[in-house]
């Protein structure tokens, strides 16, 4: 028996063929965000899965991770810390550079955003290859905090991004 909340989430994710380039089937979450019931189901499901977990902060990855991460942090009464592209945060930052399929990218977190030993949940809308999530986790750990788990609305399972995050706990709501 499936959870009707999951069925609703699946119905609210729209496929956009050939976006952002030919051959890509983009999973568009904007209908889910536009539906208050669906968005609340996402937050409920994440909250259920992490209820009782000792968490001090949620780190949301730019940019859709901000949407889910900030709302979940408010619900769970923990800090929200954004992981941003370079040059977007105004105070002193910690930065990590990581490899992409073609080239590199970077993420930054305010140096005072996390304290050593804090337990952190990393949240984003989607996991594909896992590279950005892994880099975010590496940055969190380099800052002395602990990655408690990762949470994603969507897992593109055929890309096996979860394997890159092992041995950490990874929770996803929808799998394609």
LINLIN-V900297 format. One record per residue. N is the residue number from 1. RES is the residue in three letters. D_FIRST is the distance of its C-alpha to the first C-alpha in Angstrom with 1 decimal. Layout:
<<N/RES/D_FIRST> <N/RES/D_FIRST>>
//
This chain:
<<1/UNK/0.0> <2/UNK/3.8> <3/UNK/6.7> <4/UNK/9.0> <5/UNK/11.9> <6/UNK/11.1> <7/UNK/10.8> <8/UNK/14.1> <9/UNK/15.7> <10/UNK/15.2> <11/UNK/16.8> <12/UNK/19.6> <13/UNK/20.6> <14/UNK/23.3> <15/UNK/24.7> <16/UNK/28.5> <17/UNK/30.2> <18/UNK/33.3> <19/UNK/33.2> <20/UNK/35.1> <21/UNK/36.6> <22/UNK/36.3> <23/UNK/33.5> <24/UNK/31.2> <25/UNK/27.9> <26/UNK/27.7> <27/UNK/24.5> <28/UNK/25.8> <29/UNK/24.3> <30/UNK/26.9> <31/UNK/24.8> <32/UNK/22.3> <33/UNK/25.4> <34/UNK/26.8> <35/UNK/23.8> <36/UNK/24.2> <37/UNK/20.8> <38/UNK/19.2> <39/UNK/21.7> <40/UNK/21.2> <41/UNK/17.4> <42/UNK/18.6> <43/UNK/21.0> <44/UNK/18.7> <45/UNK/16.2> <46/UNK/19.3> <47/UNK/20.9> <48/UNK/18.1> <49/UNK/18.2> <50/UNK/22.0> <51/UNK/22.6> <52/UNK/25.4> <53/UNK/26.2> <54/UNK/30.0> <55/UNK/30.5> <56/UNK/33.8> <57/UNK/33.2> <58/UNK/30.9> <59/UNK/32.4> <60/UNK/31.3> <61/UNK/32.5> <62/UNK/34.5> <63/UNK/33.5> <64/UNK/29.9> <65/UNK/29.2> <66/UNK/31.6> <67/UNK/29.4> <68/UNK/26.3> <69/UNK/28.4> <70/UNK/30.9> <71/UNK/28.4> <72/UNK/26.4> <73/UNK/29.7> <74/UNK/30.9> <75/UNK/27.8> <76/UNK/28.1> <77/UNK/31.8> <78/UNK/32.8> <79/UNK/35.1> <80/UNK/34.2> <81/UNK/36.2> <82/UNK/36.3> <83/UNK/36.8> <84/UNK/39.0> <85/UNK/40.9> <86/UNK/44.6> <87/UNK/47.0> <88/UNK/44.5> <89/UNK/44.9> <90/UNK/48.2> <91/UNK/48.9> <92/UNK/49.3> <93/UNK/46.4> <94/UNK/45.0> <95/UNK/44.2> <96/UNK/42.5> <97/UNK/43.0> <98/UNK/40.5> <99/UNK/40.5> <100/UNK/38.8> <101/UNK/38.8> <102/UNK/42.1> <103/UNK/43.9> <104/UNK/42.9> <105/UNK/41.5> <106/UNK/41.8> <107/UNK/40.1> <108/UNK/41.7> <109/UNK/41.0> <110/UNK/43.6> <111/UNK/45.4> <112/UNK/45.1> <113/UNK/41.4> <114/UNK/40.2> <115/UNK/41.9> <116/UNK/42.1> <117/UNK/39.5> <118/UNK/37.1> <119/UNK/33.4> <120/UNK/31.8> <121/UNK/28.4> <122/UNK/28.8> <123/UNK/26.8> <124/UNK/26.7> <125/UNK/24.8> <126/UNK/24.4> <127/UNK/25.2> <128/UNK/26.8> <129/UNK/29.4> <130/UNK/29.4> <131/UNK/33.1> <132/UNK/33.3> <133/UNK/30.8> <134/UNK/32.8> <135/UNK/36.0> <136/UNK/34.8> <137/UNK/33.9> <138/UNK/37.2> <139/UNK/39.0> <140/UNK/37.4> <141/UNK/38.3> <142/UNK/41.8> <143/UNK/42.2> <144/UNK/41.6> <145/UNK/38.2> <146/UNK/35.1> <147/UNK/31.9> <148/UNK/29.2> <149/UNK/26.3> <150/UNK/25.4> <151/UNK/22.7> <152/UNK/22.0> <153/UNK/19.9> <154/UNK/19.9> <155/UNK/20.5> <156/UNK/22.3> <157/UNK/21.3> <158/UNK/23.8> <159/UNK/26.5> <160/UNK/25.5> <161/UNK/26.7> <162/UNK/24.7> <163/UNK/27.1> <164/UNK/30.0> <165/UNK/28.8> <166/UNK/28.5> <167/UNK/28.8> <168/UNK/27.5> <169/UNK/24.0> <170/UNK/22.2> <171/UNK/19.2> <172/UNK/17.8> <173/UNK/15.3> <174/UNK/15.2> <175/UNK/16.3> <176/UNK/18.4>>
//
